[in-house]
Amino acid sequence: MFLMRDVYIGYDGTVRNCYGNQLVQFSYGCGAHTGEYNKSLLEKEECGASVGSLAACAISEAAYGALDQPISALENSPLINLKKVLECGVRKQSGNETASLFLSQKLKRFNSGFEYGAINVKNHLEKLLLKDVVSLVTIFYSPQTGIRPLSPWICYFRINNAVKKQLKVQSIINALKMNCTDSVKLKKLKLSLPKLQISSKGDPENSDTNGDFYIAVQIAQIVEDIDNSLNILQDRVVPFLLDTVIKGSSNVKQVDIVWKDGPKTSKSYKESSGELYLRVFMSESCDRRRFWRKLIDDCIQIMDMIDWERSYPDDVQDVILAQGIDAARNYFLCMLKTAIEDTGKTIIPEH
């Protein structure tokens, strides 16, 4: 707000900073989308008018007005939210990187369409690791009599039968095989794995396991040292496979379904005054600069369920990287407008 005191309307109608003559705006009140300016407002303002100070006072008055708002233990005060918006240009060195996905209005035609749509998007993106569904890991010694040179050690992962309702057994096996052949990931982890044979098998002990099924993993190459092959299986292969993403996106850490209140324009309760949307948290292994691009790629199968015109990264710097400076400006103005309205004040768009 202190910086704004030097912003004024120049004699050519542009908005400039009086120190350094930096151009701030081509026309005072220029629209974000149309490129048209408010001629009537410009005619009222004399050249040299300190429009920066007027804007600073308008926003500062809204900030001081937020002090009268009641403080809730469940959510931030309007003043804190306004402060976050004004500080969004500062690159955060820590904290969770997030993105907001809004649901397509096409879901409105279905009964509880937004609710089911939000659940489907969450289930599609939220990652599920093999260790989340494995109840037991055992290694058995089973000498091979066939022609194929397989190791005598077989590792069994017992998976709860309830997982079959969400995933097919073959999809789990395919995810494990793909992860084992990901040379980029293995190089990054500085890990070397032997050739593996992965398949679905029955209970090795033939006990009653309530319908649980097993995934068997075996080293599929000639093994001279049997004891060493056991160490490789239990020290390298098993931990690596347990951390395999068998469902969802490896770029996503968590997905929350959130309610966003709509504008308070009516006191009628016949229609919902808000909407559901999803806040997606980036995983630690994902590159922050590529998070939005990777998230779009992960949503290809559910592309029609998301309103991409309203969805965005939650950090203005990431909006610049993903969508450009103009989209970031529009995003900032939208967030600023919302934060000011939450204080109970309204200011003219030019400010």
N, C-alpha and C positions, 0 to 999 in steps of 0.2 A: 504494500500500500504506500510505503514511503517513496518507493521508486516512481510511482505513478504521478507524483506531484509535478514532474518536469514534462509531462506529455501534453501537447497542445495542438490546436488546429492551425496549420500553416496558411500562408496567404494564397497558396495554390489549391487549397481545399484538402490537402493531405494531412494526416495526423503524424506528428513528428516529436522527437525528443529534443528539447532545446539545447542540450549539451551533446555535441557530436553530430547533430542534425540527422539522427538515425530515423529512417522511415518505419513507422509502426503500422500504418494503414493507408491504403490508397485513397479511400473516401470514408469520412466519419459515418459510422452506422452501417458499414458495408455488410450485406447479408452473407451468411456462411455458405449458402448453396446457390443463390441466384446471382451473386455478384452485383446486385443493385443496392444503392444506398438510399437513405431516407432524405430526400431532397428538402422536404418541408422542415425537418429538424436542422439540416445544414443551413438553411436560409435564416433560421432563428438565431443560430450561433454566429457570433462575430468572429472574424479571423483573429487568431491569437487567443481564443477562449481556452481556458485550462480544463479541458474535458477529462484529463487524467485525474485531476483532483476531485472532480465531481464523481467519477466512477469509484475512486478510492473511498470517498465519504459514504457513497451508497452501500458498498459492500461492508465497510466497517460498521455502519449503523446496523446492518443485518447481523453482524457478528456480536455486537454488544446486546442486541435484542435477544440473542440466543441465551444470554445469562439468565433471562427470566423464565426459560423453559425448565420444567421439572426434570430432575436427574433420575434416570432409571438404572437399576443394577444389572439389567439384562442387555442393555445396548448402550453404545456411545452417545454422548450428548451431541446435539446439532453443532455446537461450537467445535468439538473435536473432529467431527466429520468435515466441517468446512476447512479446518486447519489441514487435514489430510489432503484435501483436494488442492489447496494452494501450495502444498509442499510436494506434489506428485512429480514435479520436474527433477527432484533430487534422486539420483540413482541409489537405490537401496542395496547395500552390500550383503544383507542377510534377510531372512524371512522367506515365507513360502510364495512361490510364483504361482499365480492362479489365472484362470480364464473363465468367463461367464458365457454359458450357452443358453440361448432363449429358444423355446419351442415354437414350431411352426403353427400358424393360425389354422392350418388345414386340420389339425387334430380337434378343433372345436366342434366339428360335425359329428364326432363320435361321443358316445356316453362315457364320461370320465376320461376323455381322450388325453387331456394334459397330464393327468395323474399316471395313466398307464404309459404314456410317452416318456415321462420323466424317469419312470422305473426302468423302461427298456434301454434308454440312453445310459443310465447309470450302470446297468448290468453289462452293457456292451463295452464300456470304457474301463470300468474298475477292474484292476488286474487281480487274478487269482493264481497263486503260486502252488506248485505241486505239494509243498510242505503243509499247505492249508487244508488239504484234503486227505493226506496220508495219515493213517492211524498207527501203522507199524512198519518198520523196515527190518528185514531179516536177510541173512546171507547163508546159503546152504552149499554144502559140498556135494556135487553130483558129477561123478566121472563120466566122460563122454566116450561112447563106443562107436559113434558114427564116423563118417569120413571127414566131416567139416572140423577144422582145428579150433574148437572153442575151449575157453577156459573152464575148468571144473567148478568154478565158483559162480553161483547164480544169486543175484540180489532181487528180492521180492519186495515191492511196495504194495501194502494193503490199502485199498481205497474204499471208503464207505459207499455202500450201494446207493445212498441218496444222491450222490454226485451224478448218477446216470440220468437224473431228471433234468440236469442242467447241461451236461456235456456227454458227448459220445466217446466211447473208449478209444476209438481210432483217432479222434481229434487230439486226445491227450498224447497218444503215441507219436502222432505227427509233430506236435509241438516239441516233444522231447528230442526227436530226431533232428528237427530243424535247429534247435539250440546247440546240439552237439556238433553240428557241421558249420556253425557260424564262426568263420575264421577271424572276422574282425573282433568279435567279442572275446574269443579265446586269446587273441594276440594282446588285447587290452588287459585281460586278466593275467597274462603271462602264464597260461595254463596249457598243458599238452594232454590230450585225451587219446586213449587207444580206440580202435574201431569197435563199435558196440552193436550188439543185436538187441533190439527192444521189441517186446511182444506182450500180448495179453495171455495170461495163463490162469489155471484154477488154483485152488488152495494147495500149497505144497504139503501140508500136514493133514489134509482131508478132514478138517474140523469144522464145526458149525460156526460160520461167521456171519449169519444173518444176511446172506446174499452179497456180501462184500466181494469185490473182484481184485485181482492182482495184476500188476505190471512187472514183468521179469526183464532184468537187464543182465547181459552177459558179454564178456570181452570176446570179440569174434576175430581172434588172430592167434597165431602160434605163441604159446607161452612156455618158456623154458624154466623159469623160476616160479613155481606155484605160490610160494609164500609172498613173493613180490607182487604177483598179480592180485592177491588178496588185499595187500596194502594199497595198491592203486585203486581198487574198487571201492574200498571203504574210506580212503582219505581224499581222493580226487573226484571220482565219478559220483558217489552218493551225494556229497554236499552240493556239487554243481547241479545235479538234476533236481534236487529239492528246491533250489532257488529258480527253477525254470517257470516262466509265465505260461500257464496252460490255457488261460482265458483272459480276454481284455487286452489292454495296452501296457507295454513296458514303460511308456513315457508318462503314465498317469499313476500318481500315488494314491489318490483318494477322490471320490466324487460325492458331493453333498447336494441334496435337493433342498432348495431355499425358496422361501416365499418373499416376494417383493411387493410392497404396498404400492398401489396406484395413486394417481393424483387425487387429492381430496376435493373433488368438484361437486359432489352430490352427497346428500345424507341418506339416500335410498339404499336399502340393503338387498334389493331384488337381484342385483348383479354383483359379481365379485369385484372388489376395488383393488385387485392386484393380480399377480400371476406367479406361477411356479417357474423357476429356472434352475440351472445346474451350475455349481461352482466346482471347477475341475482343478485339482492341485497337481503340480508337476512333480515327477519323481526325481530323486537325487541324481540318477544316472543320465537324465536328459539334459541336453544343451539348452540353456535358457534362450539363446538367440534363435533356436530352431523349434521351440516348443509349439508355437501356434501352427506352424506349417505341418509338423508331425501330428498335431491334434486333428487337423483337417483331414490328413491322410487316414488316420485311425477311424474317422467318422464316415468314410465313403459309403459303407453299407447302410448307414442310417441317415444319409445326407438329407433326405426329404423331411425328416422329423425335426430338423433344426432350422431356425430362422437365421441365416448367416448374415443378413443385413444388419441385424441388431446384436449379434454375438461379437465378442471382442476379448482381447487380452485385458487383464485388470490393471496393468501398469502402462502409463502413457508412453514410456520409452519403448515398450514392446509393441504398442500400437504403431509407432513410427516405423519400427523394423518390419512389421508384418503388413501394414496397410498404407504407409506413407504419412507425410507430415500433415496433409489436409485432413485425413481421417482422424489423426491424433488431435488436431485442433477442434474438430467437431465433437470428439469424445470428451475433451476437457471442458468445453463450453456446456455440454449436456450435464456432466457431473457437477460443475459449478452451479448451474441453474437448479439442479435437484437439491444440492446442499443448502443453497440460500432459501429455497422454498421450505425446507425442513425447519428453518429457524422461525417460520411464521411471517416472514417478510417477502415482499416482491419488489424487484427493481426492473427498470426498463431494459430491454435487450441491448441497447447501445452501450450502457454501462458494463 
